[in-house]
Every structure is written in structure tokens, then in C-alpha cells.
């Protein structure tokens, strides 16, 4: 869905102030960032303290740490779609891996953080340069599990290191070559790479850690067996273009270049819930914002760096924030920044372009709540509505709910944007109808017919 770029850019001054404060408050020596709308970078900038020269910008490379995992996941889905990899197969079919009986993680378990390994930050961040043969030997010896694979989320860098080994075995190419040749180059993504040879006209930001109130430069680590977990260097511009490509999968006119839109959406679909905190897809976190709907993201923390990329699925608006302070918490400004932008451009609670029939159906439901009309109901409902629940029973239940909420013929109809709407597709809508003594939460889903009708009507107090 296309959004007004000029309206997104209106948030630029506030966004600049938010990011500049990161340096002023001593959270990081420097920060660089980029804002994405309508598939391209519409604003970018950078700030630095007096000790960092030059000030980084959109073409300055930072380590992006665990944001790398999304690249690993895309390479995995490419091999799956090519028929070379079975995500439901035990990892041991592709890699010598000793596990306890009846507890063998699958490839999908590795990708969705459900392999049963214990969380291993920050140990995993220090393993980037581990030789491949050492990881293979560790796998053959076996790893300890804390859960049966597939039962719950537990963030694991080890899982993505093993996933990288699986991809290399299946493709017959080193992991770094696989991602470069099959992902970065076909997408034309310069400004991304796994070592300091990365194409970054603005140079590479040195990583820092704070000790005793002073920032101290940290050494770079080189690629190795744990590169799939977080080894990538990226400029804000390059990572923002990656965000734009991933986010474009939600558009109706999305293309299937490099990886199909369906497979890109699969990476951005929940595969394992996170208790009290959304869910994890393949290399990406998913959260439902109360006003804006589905947000997709990943953070990165590395010795000397902090990173976060985040986007709004319905609009494609996204943000990238890269910092060079150790585990600086770039998630905080990125989260605030994206919310600021979404509020500024008035994306109506994350709504996609609703079908006209969806909007009309909501208006009819509003009328039915204030006074039932059999003819209007007959025209509105698909045939399954009557089969699922008789009209008489449905009407009686709705009449009871409207009475309890204090909704009658005199109750005004709110404009949609004021009714706390939520929608995941053009054929779906949830909204609130306030009354004198309460409120109703209504939900409709339309059929896929050329002239769609309502196949779901749910009404509850709320």
C-alpha cells in the first residue's frame, strides 16, 4: 500500500531529536539511521559525540549483530523452495548432531528459536570466529537441551550457527558465499557484507564499550562458524533497503524476485509464541501493536554495537537504527521512532486499504445494532451465517448486547478512525461501538466472492 512520503517526512525533525538525544545522553558514541516509506529511504541522518569523526551517515557501516539472522532465514527459505531442504527434517539428516533420543530438533526448530537449546547471549556473540571444524566437532559430541524441541521459544545463537552449517551442507557452498551470491547480489544490495571489505563509502564505525564512564574502542571479530547469527556489517541505507524488500511482501503487487512474497511473509509469520511478548517467525520477531497492528522487527547486540530494524506490515513504513555502543539498546529509539512516524502519517491503526464492501458492511452492522432490519441482514450475510447460527438467535443475542451497552437508534456512529479499528486484510475489520453504559467490539470477515458478503460477524462487550 502506498503512503504519502511527504507526510512521513513530516516526522523527520522529531525523529532527528529523538536520535540526537541518544548521543547527548551518553547512550552511544554515535548513531546513524534511516526511515523507509513506499519501498525507499525517505529520511536518514546521524549524530556523534566530539570523539567520533567523521559523524556517521547513511553510508557508514556498523555491525548489525542478530539482524543478520533474517538473511540466514531468507537463504534457508530459498533452499526449501528449490526443493533442496526439508524444514521438518531432523537437523541430523544434514549435519552430524548428537541429541538425546526422541528429542531431535528440526531445521524449522533452529530457525524459529524452538530447538530446546538454552539462551546463550552473550556467549554466542563471542563465537563468531569459531572455526567450522570446531563447531562440527561440538555438534557431533552433542549439546545440552533444556526443553523438548518445538515446545517453547528460547533464543539461541547456537541454533542459527547450526542452521548456517546446514545451509552450507545442502548448497555445497560456504555460508558466506551462499548469502552473497543468492541473496545480496540478486537484490543489488551493496553496503552489506561479513567483513571489513564491505562497500561503505562512509567508512566503518568503530565499536565502543563504556568502562568507568569512558568509551573504549573494541576490536573487530572476523567471520567464522557463528557468522550466520550476527556477523554482518551494514550501512543504514543498505539495511533499510533490506527492510523495504521484506516489508514489500505484504503488498498486493509484491513481486517474487529472489524469494517469493509468500515465503517472505512466511518468515514474518508466527512459528513459536513468546510468553507475554509476541512471537518469533524465521529470523524475525512479531508483535501486535494496539493501534497500528502487526510490527516486524529484530534487534542486534554485539561487543561494541547495537542495532534494530523495525517495520509496519500494513504500510511498509520502517526504521533502521545503528549504534556503536556495546549493547546500547537501539531497540528503544527505533520503537519510539517508528511509533512517532506512524502516528504522524496517521496510518489508521495499521489498516490496509479496506475493500469498499468492507467499509459498507461495517456501516450496515452499525445500523443493525441500532435497529434490526431483516432485509438489510439478508443482503449483508453470506449463506453460512444462517447455517452457523439462526438469525433469530443471533438477533436476540445482539439485542441483549446492545441493551447492556446502552446502544439505541439515537447513538451516534463514530468515524472509522475514531472507533479503534484493527485489520489484517482488506476483507477484515474490528472496531468499537461505544454506548451510554458500555461498548461493543465488533468483527467482520468478508467472503472471497466477486461481490463479497459477510461470512463472520462477532459482537461482544468490550
C-alpha positions in Angstrom: 0.0 0.0 0.0 1.4 3.4 -1.0 1.6 6.0 1.7 2.3 9.8 1.4 6.0 10.1 1.6 5.8 13.8 2.3 3.6 13.1 5.4 6.2 10.5 6.6 8.9 13.1 6.2 7.0 15.5 8.4 8.2 13.4 11.3 11.9 13.9 10.4 12.6 16.8 12.9 11.1 14.9 15.8 12.9 11.7 14.7 16.2 13.7 14.5 15.7 15.0 18.0 15.0 11.5 19.3 18.2 10.1 17.8 20.4 13.0 18.7 19.4 12.5 22.3 21.0 9.1 22.3 24.4 10.7 21.9 23.7 13.7 24.1 22.6 11.3 26.9 25.7 9.1 26.6 23.8 6.0 25.4 26.2 5.6 22.4 29.2 7.4 20.9 27.3 7.7 17.6 24.1 6.7 15.8 23.0 6.5 12.2 19.5 5.8 11.0 17.2 5.6 8.0 13.4 5.8 7.5 11.7 3.7 4.9 8.3 4.5 3.2 6.9 3.3 -0.1 9.8 1.0 -0.7 12.6 3.5 -0.4 14.6 5.6 2.1 12.9 8.9 2.7 15.0 10.3 5.5 18.3 9.5 7.0 20.8 11.0 9.4 23.5 10.6 12.0 25.0 12.1 15.2 28.2 11.6 17.1 30.0 12.9 20.2 33.1 15.0 19.9 35.4 12.0 19.9 33.9 10.3 16.9 34.9 11.7 13.5 33.5 11.8 10.9 29.9 11.8 12.0 28.3 8.6 10.6 25.6 8.8 8.0 23.5 6.5 5.8 26.6 5.1 4.0 28.6 4.3 7.2 28.8 0.6 8.1 28.1 -0.8 11.5 27.9 -4.3 12.8 24.2 -5.3 12.8 24.6 -8.4 15.0 21.5 -10.5 15.2 19.7 -8.6 12.5 21.9 -10.9 10.4 19.6 -13.8 11.3 16.9 -12.6 8.8 19.5 -13.1 5.9 20.2 -16.6 7.1 16.4 -17.3 7.2 15.9 -16.0 3.7 18.7 -18.2 2.4 17.1 -21.2 4.2 13.7 -20.5 2.6 15.3 -20.2 -0.9 16.8 -23.7 -0.5 13.5 -25.0 0.8 11.6 -23.5 -2.2 14.2 -25.0 -4.5 13.4 -28.5 -3.1 16.8 -28.9 -1.5 15.9 -28.6 2.1 13.1 -30.0 4.3 12.4 -27.7 7.2 10.6 -30.5 9.0 13.5 -32.9 8.8 15.7 -33.5 11.8 18.9 -31.5 11.7 20.8 -34.8 12.0 19.8 -35.6 8.4 22.0 -32.8 7.2 24.6 -32.4 9.9 26.2 -34.8 12.4 24.4 -33.8 15.5 24.1 -36.0 18.7 20.9 -35.4 20.5 19.0 -37.3 23.3 16.6 -40.0 22.0 13.2 -38.7 20.8 14.4 -35.1 21.1 15.9 -34.2 17.8 15.4 -30.6 16.7 14.3 -30.0 13.1 15.6 -27.3 10.7 12.4 -25.3 11.4 13.1 -25.5 15.2 16.5 -24.0 14.6 15.1 -21.1 12.6 12.2 -20.4 15.0 14.3 -20.5 18.2 12.5 -23.6 19.4 15.3 -26.2 19.2 15.4 -26.6 23.0 18.9 -25.0 23.5 19.4 -22.6 26.4 19.6 -18.9 25.7 23.3 -18.2 25.0 23.7 -14.4 25.0 26.4 -13.1 25.3 28.4 -16.3 24.9 27.3 -16.7 21.3 28.3 -13.2 20.4 31.9 -14.1 21.2 31.9 -17.2 19.0 31.8 -15.5 15.6 35.3 -16.5 14.5 35.0 -20.1 15.8 36.4 -22.5 13.1 33.9 -24.6 11.3 35.6 -27.9 12.2 35.3 -27.0 15.9 31.6 -26.3 15.6 31.2 -29.6 13.7 33.1 -31.5 16.5 30.9 -29.8 19.2 27.8 -30.9 17.3 28.9 -34.4 16.9 29.7 -34.5 20.7 26.2 -33.2 21.4 24.6 -30.2 23.1 22.6 -29.9 26.3 18.9 -29.2 25.9 16.5 -27.5 28.4 13.3 -28.3 26.6 11.9 -30.8 24.1 12.4 -29.2 20.7 9.3 -27.4 19.4 7.7 -26.8 22.8 8.7 -23.2 23.5 10.7 -20.2 22.5 14.3 -19.9 23.8 16.6 -17.5 22.0 19.6 -19.4 20.7 22.6 -18.2 18.7 23.8 -21.7 18.6 20.7 -22.7 16.7 21.5 -20.2 13.9 25.1 -21.3 13.8 24.0 -24.9 13.2 21.4 -23.6 10.7 24.3 -21.9 8.8 26.1 -25.3 8.7 23.0 -27.0 7.4 22.7 -24.4 4.6 26.3 -24.9 3.6 26.0 -28.6 3.5 22.8 -28.6 1.4 24.0 -25.9 -1.0 27.6 -27.2 -1.3 28.9 -23.7 -0.8 30.3 -21.8 2.2 27.5 -19.9 4.1 29.1 -16.5 3.3 29.2 -17.3 -0.4 25.6 -18.6 -0.3 24.2 -15.4 1.1 26.3 -13.1 -1.1 25.5 -15.0 -4.3 21.9 -15.9 -3.7 20.6 -13.0 -1.6 22.7 -9.8 -1.6 23.9 -9.7 -5.3 20.5 -10.6 -6.9 18.9 -7.9 -4.8 21.6 -5.4 -5.7 22.3 -4.8 -2.0 25.6 -3.1 -1.8 26.7 -1.8 1.7 26.3 -5.3 3.2 28.9 -7.9 3.9 30.5 -10.1 6.5 33.9 -8.4 7.0 35.6 -5.0 6.8 35.8 -5.2 3.0 32.1 -4.1 3.0 31.3 -1.4 0.4 30.8 1.6 2.7 31.8 5.0 1.3 31.3 6.5 4.8 33.7 4.0 6.3 33.1 1.6 9.2 32.1 2.8 12.6 34.4 1.5 15.3 32.6 -0.2 18.2 32.9 1.0 21.7 32.2 -0.2 25.3 31.9 2.0 28.3 34.1 1.4 31.3 34.2 3.8 34.3 32.3 6.4 32.3 34.7 6.3 29.4 34.2 4.8 25.9 36.9 2.4 24.9 37.3 1.1 21.3 36.7 -2.6 20.8 38.4 -4.9 18.4 36.7 -6.3 15.3 36.0 -10.0 15.1 36.3 -11.9 11.9 33.9 -14.3 10.1 33.6 -17.9 11.1 31.2 -20.6 12.2 28.9 -18.2 14.0 28.7 -15.6 11.2 25.1 -16.7 10.5 24.0 -15.5 13.9 25.3 -11.9 13.7 28.4 -11.4 11.6 27.1 -8.9 9.1 28.3 -5.3 8.5 25.6 -2.9 7.0 25.1 0.7 6.3 21.8 2.2 7.4 20.8 2.7 3.7 21.5 -0.9 2.8 19.7 -2.4 5.8 16.8 0.0 5.1 16.6 -1.4 1.6 16.5 -4.9 3.0 13.7 -3.8 5.3 11.8 -2.4 2.3 12.2 -5.7 0.4 11.0 -7.8 3.3 8.1 -5.4 4.0 7.0 -5.4 0.4 5.9 -9.0 0.8 2.7 -7.6 2.3 1.7 -5.6 -0.7 -0.8 -6.9 -3.1 1.5 -6.1 -6.0 4.6 -7.7 -4.4 6.9 -9.5 -6.8 8.6 -12.8 -6.3 12.1 -11.9 -7.2 14.9 -13.7 -5.3 12.3 -15.1 -2.8 8.6 -15.3 -3.3 6.3 -12.9 -1.5 4.6 -15.8 0.1 7.9 -17.2 1.5 8.9 -13.7 2.7 5.6 -13.5 4.6 6.2 -16.9 6.0 9.4 -15.6 7.6 7.2 -12.8 9.1 4.5 -15.2 10.4 4.4 -16.6 14.0 6.1 -20.0 14.3 6.5 -20.1 18.1 4.8 -17.9 20.7 6.9 -15.9 23.2 5.3 -15.8 26.6 3.9 -12.3 27.1 5.9 -10.9 24.2 4.5 -11.7 20.8 6.1 -14.4 18.7 9.1 -15.4 16.6 9.0 -16.2 12.8 12.0 -17.2 10.9 14.8 -14.7 11.9 12.3 -12.1 12.9 10.2 -11.0 15.9 6.4 -10.3 15.5 4.3 -8.0 17.7 0.7 -6.7 17.6 0.7 -3.0 18.3 -2.6 -2.0 20.0 -3.1 0.9 17.5 -1.1 0.0 14.5 -1.3 -3.7 14.1 1.5 -6.1 13.1 5.0 -4.9 13.6 8.0 -7.0 12.4 11.5 -6.5 13.9 14.8 -7.7 15.1 17.4 -6.3 17.4 21.2 -6.8 17.4 23.7 -6.5 20.2 27.4 -7.2 19.7 30.5 -6.3 21.6 30.7 -2.6 20.5 27.4 -2.3 18.7 23.6 -2.1 19.0 21.2 -2.3 16.1 17.4 -2.5 15.5 15.3 -2.8 12.4 11.5 -2.5 12.6 8.6 -2.1 10.2 4.9 -1.9 10.0 3.5 -4.7 7.9 0.4 -3.0 6.6 2.0 0.2 5.4 5.6 -0.9 4.7 6.9 2.1 6.8 10.1 1.0 8.6 13.1 2.3 10.5 16.7 1.2 11.0 18.8 2.5 13.9 22.5 1.5 14.2 24.7 2.5 17.1 28.3 1.8 18.1 27.9 1.4 21.8 28.1 -2.1 23.2 24.5 -3.5 23.7 23.3 0.1 23.5 19.7 -0.7 23.4 18.9 0.6 19.9 15.5 -1.1 20.2 14.3 1.8 22.4 14.7 4.7 19.9 13.7 2.6 16.9 10.5 1.6 18.7 9.7 5.1 19.7 10.8 6.4 16.3 8.5 4.1 14.3 5.6 4.8 16.5 6.2 8.5 16.1 6.2 8.2 12.4 3.1 6.0 12.2 1.2 8.5 14.4 2.4 11.4 12.3 1.3 9.9 9.0 -2.0 8.9 10.6 -1.9 5.3 9.4 -5.3 4.4 10.8 -4.4 1.7 13.3 -2.5 -0.2 10.7 -5.4 -0.6 8.4 -4.7 -1.8 4.9 -6.8 -0.4 2.0 -10.1 -1.8 3.0 -12.4 -3.1 0.3 -15.3 -0.7 -0.3 -17.6 -3.7 0.6 -15.8 -4.0 4.0 -16.5 -0.3 4.8 -20.1 -0.7 3.6 -20.5 -3.8 5.7 -19.4 -2.0 8.8 -21.9 0.7 8.1 -24.7 -1.9 7.8 -23.7 -3.6 11.0 -23.8 -0.2 12.8 -27.4 0.2 11.5 -28.4 -3.3 12.6 -27.1 -2.6 16.1 -29.4 0.4 16.4 -32.4 -1.3 14.9 -32.6 -4.7 13.3 -33.7 -4.9 9.6 -34.3 -8.4 8.2 -33.8 -7.2 4.6 -30.5 -5.4 5.4 -29.3 -8.5 7.2 -30.3 -10.8 4.4 -28.3 -8.7 1.9 -25.3 -8.4 4.2 -24.8 -12.1 5.3 -23.3 -15.0 3.4 -25.3 -18.2 3.5 -23.0 -19.7 6.1 -24.1 -17.1 8.7 -27.6 -18.7 8.9 -26.2 -22.2 9.0 -23.8 -21.3 11.7 -26.4 -19.6 14.0 -30.0 -18.9 13.3 -30.9 -15.3 12.5 -33.4 -15.3 15.4 -30.8 -16.4 17.9 -28.2 -14.1 16.5 -30.6 -11.1 16.6 -31.7 -11.9 20.2 -28.1 -12.1 21.3 -27.2 -8.8 19.6 -30.2 -7.1 21.0 -29.2 -8.2 24.5 -25.6 -6.9 24.0 -26.8 -3.5 22.6 -29.1 -3.1 25.6 -26.4 -3.8 28.0 -24.1 -1.4 26.2 -26.8 1.3 26.1 -26.8 1.5 22.2 -30.1 2.6 20.6 -31.3 4.5 17.5 -30.0 7.8 18.9 -26.4 6.5 19.4 -24.1 8.3 17.0 -21.9 6.4 14.6 -18.2 7.2 15.1 -16.0 7.9 12.1 -14.0 4.7 11.5 -10.7 6.3 12.6 -12.2 7.1 16.0 -13.5 3.6 16.5 -10.2 1.9 17.4 -10.2 -0.1 14.2 -7.9 -3.1 13.6 -7.5 -5.0 10.4 -5.0 -7.5 8.9 -6.5 -7.7 5.4 -8.8 -5.6 3.2 -11.6 -8.1 3.9 -11.4 -7.9 7.7 -12.3 -5.3 10.3 -12.6 -5.0 14.0 -13.9 -1.8 15.6 -15.6 -0.4 18.8 -19.1 0.9 19.1 -19.5 2.9 22.3 -22.8 3.2 24.0 -24.3 5.0 27.0 -23.4 2.3 29.5 -20.7 0.3 27.8 -19.2 -0.6 24.4 -19.3 -3.4 21.9 -16.3 -4.7 20.0 -17.4 -5.9 16.5 -15.5 -8.0 14.0 -16.4 -8.9 10.4 -14.8 -11.0 7.7 -15.9 -11.0 4.1 -16.0 -13.8 1.5 -13.7 -14.0 -1.4 -16.5 -13.7 -4.0 -16.5 -11.1 -6.7 -19.4 -9.4 -4.7 -18.3 -10.3 -1.2 -20.7 -10.7 1.7 -20.1 -11.1 5.4 -19.1 -14.6 6.4 -18.2 -13.7 10.1 -19.9 -11.3 12.4 -18.7 -11.4 16.0 -20.1 -9.0 18.6 -19.0 -8.9 22.3 -18.9 -6.5 25.2 -15.7 -4.6 25.2 
